[in-house]
Amino acid sequence: MQHRIVALGSNIRNDDDHPTHTNLFQKHLPQTDFPIHVNRHRVSDFSIDHNLSPGNTNWLIDTQNTGYLIPPSQSVHFARQHQKSRDHKNEEDTAGDFATAWIDHGMAPDNADYEYLIVVDTTPDDMRRLARAAANGSGNTYEVLQKDDHAHMGSQNGVFNFFNKPIIDSSPSRII
């Protein structure tokens, strides 16, 4: 998975009335018109806040040319806006202009999950090709082998990634 990272999450729960998000990125904008890319579009508008269609394979590229490929059925949200926060060291007020994107799991999710592919140092053309291949099921993306409280396992071209200790059967090439 050279220059690619498969991100998997499962068993996401929250029993209060606050939204639960998985952050994809939060990047400072050197100028308010500094672009990001969202599904074939170069986006430089400021003070925007959008939901992407969960029925499609969506992709974004942040301000540092890192791509994010998100399969269908996940609620992806992005914004480009002025943000206020507090400095974690001294609690002073801070502010800046940022591009952000996240997967929205909603209020009080029970057993929510996510998956997405991070592509380092990519281009819009590369992400278009990758999204097309993923949507058609024909291409060099990735395969999720397991995503639960026992393990997170992904594969690409025979290369496996394990997150949690897998149980390996003694028979040849068998992973449980």
C-alpha positions, 0 to 999 in steps of 0.5 A: 500500500505504497503512499496509501493508508487504509483507515478503518473504525468500528464500534463507535458509540456515543450515548449523549445528544452531541454529534459524533464525527471522525475527522478526515482533516483540518488544515489552515488556509494561508489565504481564504481562496487557497483551494481544496478539491472535492469530487472533480471540483476545485473549491476556493469559495470561503464561508461554505459548509456542505454535505456530500452525497452518501450514495456516491464514492466521494473524494477530497484533496486537502491543502497539502495534496493528501487525498481521501477516498470515501466509499458510499454510505458514509455521510461526509461533510466539508467546510471552509470557514473562519474558526475560533478556539482556545489554545490548549496551553494557556486557554487564550482565544485563537482564530484562523481560517481552515478547511475541514472535512469529517464523517458524520456518525450522527447523534448517539450512534450505536455501533457506527463505523467508517472506512476510507483510503488516504493517498499521500501526495496525489493529484485530482487526476489520480483521485478521479481514476481511483474513485472511478475504479473503486465505484466500478469495483475494478481497480487497485484500491483496497479490500476490507477483510475484517472490521469489528471489535476483534480486528481491523484488517485491510489488503491491497495486492496481497499486502495485509495490514492488521490492527489488533492481534489476529488469530492465525490458523495453522493451515496454510494462508488461513487468517481468522 
